[in-house]
Amino acid sequence: MKKNMGTADQVIRTLTAIVIALLYYYDAITGTLGIVLLVLAGVFLLTSFVGFCPLYTLFGLSTCDTKKE
């Protein structure tokens, strides 16, 4: 897997996942919506740690910085 996520994208995804987890923990979001958002937060954390987003490849996107040689 080639990285296709930049640092800013990884930070935004991690912060979003933390906010979702905190909202669920403090019962601001509950029920089915809360569970769906927790799963989404888990996916965000996984993709941010790996640096690869499968949806980006489907759409041909990349937020990773390209190094000029």
N, C-alpha and C positions, 0 to 999 in steps of 0.2 A: 504494500500500500504506500503510495506516494502522498506526502502531506499536501493538503489543499486548504488548510486553515491557517490564517495569520494569528499573530499574538493578540491583537485587539479582539478578534472574533472569539478566541479561546477565553479571554478574560470576561467578555460579555456573557458568554454561555455559562461560565462558572458562576458569575454573580447572579444570573437569572435563576439558576438551579438552587442556589442558596436562598434566595428570596422566596421561591416557591416552597422549599422545605420549611422555612420559618413560618410562612403563612399557614401551611398545613399543620405544623406543630402547635401553633397558637389558635387553631380552629377558625381561622378567617376563611378558609376554604375547606369544605367537607364533602362527604358523599362521593358520588361517582366522579364528579368534576375534580375533586381533590385527588382521587386515585389516578385519574388520567394525567393530571398535571404532575404528580409525583413520578409517574413513569416517564413523562417527557423530560423532567428534570434529571432523571437517571441517564437518559439518552444524551442529554446535553453534557453531563459530566463525563460520560464515557468518550464521546466524540472530542471533547475539549482536551482530555488527557492524551488521547491517541493522536490528535491533530489531523484526523481524517473524517470527512462527512460524506457518506455515500450519496446523499441527495445532491451534493455539489457536482459529483461526477455525472449524474444523470442530466443535469442542466448545463454542464460544461463550465461551471464556476470555480473560481479559486480566489481566496483572500490571502494566500500565502505570498510573501514578498519574493520577488524573483531576484536572484543575485546576478549582477553584471560582472562578467569576467574580463 
